[in-house]
Structure formats: C-alpha cells, structure tokens
Amino acid sequence: MSRGRRILTRFVIVAAFFLLLLIAAMAVYSVALGRAAATIRYQSPIMSFRYPGVYEGSATCLHVVARVRVTRGNTGITKIELLQRPAGDMDTLVARILEAGGMLPVDVITGATISSKVVMKAVDNALMKQKP
C-alpha cells in the first residue's frame, strides 16, 4: 500500500470517528433540550391579565433565547414585539396569541416546539410583571 493511500485511509477513519462523535453529541443534546423544554411552566393566571401597560420579559432554554415586549390593553394582549427572536416561524405563534387575546389555549408551532415554548414563557414572564 502506498504512503498516500495509507494517509487517505487514516484520514477517512478519523473523519468517520469525528462524524460519529458529532452525531452522538447531537443526540444527547437533543434529549437534554427536550427535557429542559418539558420543565417550562407558565405561571400567570388568565384572570391576572387585567392591568393595561407595556411589559418586557425573556426566557431561555439551553441555547434557545427569546425576549419580548408585550402590550396589554383593556381586552387582552394587543401587541407582541420579538426583541430577540429564536429560530422558527414565531410570527404565526404571535398571531395565535394575539387572536386568543392571551397565551392560553395556544398551540405551539410544529417544527419549532421548543422555540414556541420559550417565546410563550417570555410572554408569561412579561405578564407576571403586571402590577395594579
């Protein structure tokens, strides 16, 4: 076997090893991210949404971060600005929240479940800052 062929063979073996390592790391991280997202709980009761104003909130789940500014009118949430946007189609989620006038019951976006939960938690955290 020539020297060049041995080097190429070793390179392919090392590359395959690192590829397998990367796949394993992604699988472990994916499970950890799912578990972390499952622990997200919303605290603000629906009846407490009665104080008009502008509130800011943020939420984090491992690497997924969202920061929002929520405008609360007399009839519910009237505007949500995404100050820090996670990946995914969050405009659809924002439209769902605005249509409902509040967070619950709002379905998360398919394919962006964790990002949706983080945005909803950021909205929840903003609404928890309401004071009479």
N, C-alpha and C positions, 0 to 999 in steps of 0.2 A: 504494500500500500504506500502510495507516495505521501510525502510530507504535507502537501497541500490538501490532500483528501483527508488525512488524519485531523488536520486543523479544522476543516469544514465539518467533519463528523463530531468533533468535540463541541464546536460552536452550536450545532443543531441540538445536541444533548443538553447543553447548558441553557439554551433558549427554551427548549421544551420544559426543563425543570422550572425556570422562572415563570413560564406561562401557567403551568400547573399551580405554582405557588400563588400567583396572582388570582387565579380562579378560586382557589381555596380561601384566600383572604377576602375576596368579594362576597363569597357565600357566607362566611362568618359575619362580616359587617352587615350584610343584608338582614340576617337573622337578628342581630343586635339592634338595627334600626327599626325593624318591625316590632320588637319587644318594647323599645323606648316609645314608639308611637302609640302602642297599646296602653301605655300608662297615662296618656294625656286625658285629663278630666276637665270638664267645663264647670265653672263654679257659679257664674252669675245666674241667679234665678230669673225667669222671664218677667215676673212681676216687678223686679227691681229696675227695669228699664224705663223709668219714668222721669228722669231728670235731663231735660234738653241741654245740649252742650257739645263741645268737641273734646274727644278723649284720644290719647295715644296709648298703644300697647304693643308689646312684642312677645315673641315666643320662639323657642329653639328646641329642636330635637336632633341631637348629634350635629350633623353638618347642615341641616335644613333650618333656615332662619327667616322669619317674617316680622316686619314692623308695619303697623297700620295706624291711620288716623281715622277715627270713626266720628261721624256727625250724627247726633241723636236729636230728633225732633220730637214734637208732641205725640206723634203717632207711631214712632219706631225709628229704626235706623234709616237715615235719608241719604247718607253718603259714606263710602269707604274708600280711602286712598291707600294704596300699597306703597309705603315709603321704602320698604326693602322687600323685593319680590322673590319668592322661591321659584323653582322650576315648575313648569306645567301651566295649564290654561286657568289661571286664577281669576280672569275676568268673568268666566262663567260662574264660578263659585260666588264672586262678589255680587253678580246679578241675582243669583238664587237667594242670597242673604237679604239683599235689598227688597226683592219681591216678597219675601216672607215677613219683612219688617223687623227681623231679628234672626238669631242664629239657629233656633230650633223650630221645627224639624227641617234641616237642610242636609241633603245628600252630598257626600264628597265627590270629587271628580275622579272618574275611573282612569287609572293610569297615573294619577297624581294624588293618591290617597294620603300619603304622609305630608306632602306639601299642603294639601287641603286642610288636614287636621291642624297643622301648625298655623295656618292663616286663621282658622276658626278660633284657635286658642289665643292668638294675638288679639282678635276682636273681643273675645271673652275677657282677656286681661284689661283691655281698654275700658270695657263696660264696667268692670269691677272698680274702676276709679271714680264712678259716679258718686256725687255727694249731694244731699239735699241743700 
